[in-house]
Amino acid sequence: MAAAGQLHGSAATAAAYRRTRAYSIPSSCRWLRSPLADSPKELLISTNGVGMKPFGFAAKLSRNENTRVEELNLQSDQMKEFVQAEGHVIPQKRSAKIHDFCLGIPFGGLLFSMGLLGYVFSRSTISLVLGVAPGFATLLLGTLSLKFWRSGRSSFMFILAQAAISAFLAWKYSHAYFLTNRLLPWGFYASLSTAMACFYGYVLLAGGNPPPKKLAAIPPQ
């Protein structure tokens, strides 16, 4: 009976061992141990979140984050300067749409040449007084106004002088036209001088000649 019991116990032990082996996890399904499992780790807090990084990469990642933050700050400063430059409007000085010498020089040249031709053919002193002299003066004043405009200086006095000459000629030519009732040359010169006087008045009231482009880009002090 003892031998039978011992044999039965051995059979039960063998059966239990076989059941344990049947339900055991094979070695191929077991977790592999990470080679970095034993390396020290530190906790890093960044803009991307919180995570565990190996200690060997901590300093390098920290430097990269600082460099990235500096680049973002630089870009932000550049954008602020750009917005300020775009939003800043430089006040422009009032000025006319056209320069006085653009019409004054041709007007003076016409008076001078026509007065000279009239004096040559008719030997009339009126051609010298109402043609050559005012034409030469207007031509000279227009040239000086152009020179001052190129240098950035004010040509207000030259414009005012040309306006005065044009107003005087408009009065004299109109008086001669009413006396003679002749359209040529007095009516034509009266109309032309009146138009030029109005033009010079517009340039003066508008603020003078517009500044050159290279000087207009410089903000006023």
HELIX and SHEET records of a PDB file:
HELIX    1   1 ALA A    2  ALA A   22  1                                  21    
HELIX    2   2 SER A   27  CYS A   29  5                                   3    
HELIX    3   3 PHE A   55  PHE A   57  5                                   3    
HELIX    4   4 ALA A   58  GLY A   87  1                                  30    
HELIX    5   5 ASP A  100  SER A  122  1                                  23    
HELIX    6   6 THR A  125  SER A  127  1                                   3    
HELIX    7   7 LEU A  128  VAL A  132  3                                   5    
HELIX    8   8 ALA A  133  SER A  151  1                                  19    
HELIX    9   9 PHE A  156  THR A  180  1                                  25    
HELIX   10  10 LEU A  183  GLY A  187  3                                   5    
HELIX   11  11 PHE A  188  ALA A  206  1                                  19    
HELIX   12  12 LYS A  213  ALA A  216  1                                   4    
SHEET    1   A 2 LYS A  41  SER A  46  0                                        
SHEET    2   A 2 GLY A  49  PRO A  54 -1                                        
END                                                                             
